[in-house]
């Protein structure tokens, strides 16, 4: 995977990534109209992110994959498993890619890597996600990768008094 002249590599996240993950999350929240949270309400600390990463690493049903270019984290995908006994076979993911690295195949690469992990993990049978109905590029990517819409939360996200957006729920069995 290349970005201009820069090589992009994927690797498993670790607790030493906490500061870079926090920086990426804040950057994405400040620039993206496709996130549910806004920067003003995001109050995580490096220590909280470190603890969050530790919990993911300790759970064989969860995964954190980083996309890196020239030593800089440019994207990530995280799969969080359900904890209820009857839902242990499923979980959902969130993916983020820095603005200047979007539309270069990094998101697709992250999803492929996650799906490969999920397909080889005997504990995971269903991978889910939520995507805003206004995020057409992401919806097309997910469909092209075999995800299917299973429902919508109508007017789930309110941007202002006149603008509501549906949250589309999608899944893929692995």
matplotlib code that plots the C-alpha trace (Angstrom):
import matplotlib.pyplot as plt

x = [0.0, 1.5, 0.7, 2.6, 6.2, 5.4, 4.9, 1.9, 2.3, -0.2, 0.6, -1.1, -1.6, 0.1, 0.0, 2.9, 0.5, -1.8, -0.6, -0.7, -4.1, -5.4, -4.0, -5.5, -8.9, -8.9, -7.8, -10.6, -13.2, -12.2, -12.4, -15.0, -18.7, -19.1, -18.5, -21.2, -19.0, -17.7, -14.3, -15.7, -17.1, -14.1, -12.2, -10.1, -6.5, -3.4, -3.8, -7.4, -6.4, -3.6, -6.0, -8.4, -5.7, -4.6, -8.2, -8.3, -5.0, -6.1, -9.3, -8.9, -12.1, -10.9, -8.4, -6.6, -4.8, -2.7, -1.8, 1.5, 3.5, 7.0, 6.6, 3.4, 0.0, -2.3, -5.2, -6.6, -9.4, -10.7, -13.0, -14.8, -16.6, -19.9, -19.8, -23.2, -23.1, -25.6, -23.7, -20.2, -19.9, -20.3, -18.8, -18.4, -15.6, -14.7, -12.2, -10.4, -8.0, -6.3, -7.8, -4.7, -4.5, -8.1, -9.2, -5.9, -7.1, -5.9, -9.5, -10.0, -6.7, -7.5, -10.9, -9.4, -6.9, -9.7, -11.9, -9.0, -8.4, -12.1, -12.4, -9.5, -10.8, -13.2, -14.9, -16.1, -19.0, -20.4, -18.7, -20.9, -20.6, -22.7, -22.3, -24.0, -26.3, -24.5, -21.2, -21.7, -18.1, -17.9, -21.2, -20.0, -16.8, -18.6, -21.0, -18.1, -16.5, -19.6, -21.3, -25.1, -27.5, -29.5, -31.3, -31.5, -31.9, -34.0, -33.0, -30.5, -28.0, -29.0, -26.5, -28.7, -32.4, -32.9, -30.5, -30.9, -29.0, -29.8, -27.4, -27.2, -26.4, -24.4, -23.0, -21.0, -20.9, -17.4]
y = [0.0, 3.3, 6.9, 9.0, 8.0, 6.8, 3.2, 2.4, -0.6, -2.3, -3.5, -4.4, -1.5, -1.4, 0.8, 2.9, 4.1, 5.8, 9.4, 9.0, 7.4, 10.3, 12.8, 11.0, 10.7, 14.5, 15.3, 13.2, 14.6, 18.2, 17.7, 15.0, 15.5, 11.7, 11.2, 11.1, 12.7, 16.2, 17.4, 19.5, 16.4, 14.2, 14.4, 11.2, 11.4, 9.5, 7.3, 6.4, 5.6, 3.4, 1.5, 1.2, -0.3, -2.7, -4.0, -4.6, -6.4, -8.6, -9.8, -12.4, -11.3, -7.7, -6.1, -2.8, -2.4, 0.6, 2.0, 3.7, 5.8, 7.1, 6.3, 8.3, 6.7, 7.7, 5.4, 2.7, 0.2, -1.2, -4.2, -4.3, -7.5, -7.7, -8.9, -10.4, -14.2, -14.5, -11.9, -13.1, -14.2, -10.6, -7.2, -3.9, -1.8, 1.8, 2.9, 6.3, 7.6, 11.0, 13.4, 13.7, 9.9, 9.2, 7.9, 6.0, 2.5, 2.7, 2.2, -0.8, -2.3, -1.9, -3.5, -6.4, -7.0, -6.9, -9.3, -11.7, -11.7, -12.2, -15.1, -16.9, -16.2, -19.1, -16.8, -14.2, -14.9, -11.5, -8.1, -5.1, -1.3, 1.9, 4.5, 7.8, 7.9, 11.0, 9.1, 7.6, 6.8, 4.7, 3.0, 2.0, 0.7, -1.4, -2.8, -3.6, -5.5, -7.7, -5.8, -5.7, -3.2, -4.7, -1.7, 2.1, 4.3, 7.0, 10.6, 9.2, 12.0, 15.6, 18.1, 21.2, 22.1, 21.3, 18.5, 14.9, 11.9, 8.2, 5.8, 2.8, -0.5, -3.0, -6.5, -9.3, -12.9, -14.3]
z = [0.0, -1.0, -0.3, -2.9, -2.2, 1.4, 2.3, 4.5, 6.8, 9.1, 12.6, 15.8, 18.2, 21.5, 24.7, 23.4, 20.7, 23.2, 22.7, 18.8, 19.0, 21.1, 18.7, 15.7, 17.4, 18.2, 14.7, 13.1, 15.4, 14.6, 10.8, 10.0, 9.5, 9.7, 13.4, 16.0, 18.8, 18.5, 19.7, 22.6, 24.3, 23.8, 27.1, 27.0, 28.4, 27.3, 30.4, 29.6, 26.0, 27.3, 29.6, 26.6, 24.5, 27.3, 27.6, 23.8, 23.8, 26.7, 24.9, 22.2, 20.7, 20.1, 17.8, 17.2, 13.9, 13.1, 9.6, 9.7, 7.2, 7.9, 11.6, 11.8, 12.6, 9.7, 10.5, 12.7, 13.0, 16.2, 16.7, 20.0, 21.0, 22.8, 26.4, 26.8, 26.7, 23.8, 21.8, 22.3, 18.7, 17.4, 17.7, 15.8, 14.4, 14.0, 11.4, 11.2, 8.5, 8.6, 6.1, 3.9, 3.6, 2.7, -0.7, -1.1, -0.1, 3.5, 4.9, 2.6, 3.7, 7.4, 6.9, 4.9, 7.6, 10.3, 8.3, 7.8, 11.5, 12.2, 9.7, 11.5, 14.9, 15.9, 18.5, 15.9, 13.5, 12.8, 12.2, 12.4, 12.0, 12.0, 9.4, 8.9, 5.8, 4.5, 4.3, 0.8, 0.1, 3.2, 2.5, -1.0, 0.4, 3.0, 0.3, -2.0, 0.9, 1.4, 4.2, 4.1, 5.6, 8.3, 9.6, 10.2, 13.1, 11.6, 12.5, 15.0, 14.7, 15.1, 13.7, 14.2, 14.3, 10.7, 9.9, 11.1, 9.7, 9.8, 11.4, 9.0, 10.6, 8.5, 9.0, 7.5, 8.6, 8.7]

ax = plt.figure().add_subplot(projection="3d")
ax.plot(x, y, z, "-o")
ax.set_aspect("equal")
plt.show()
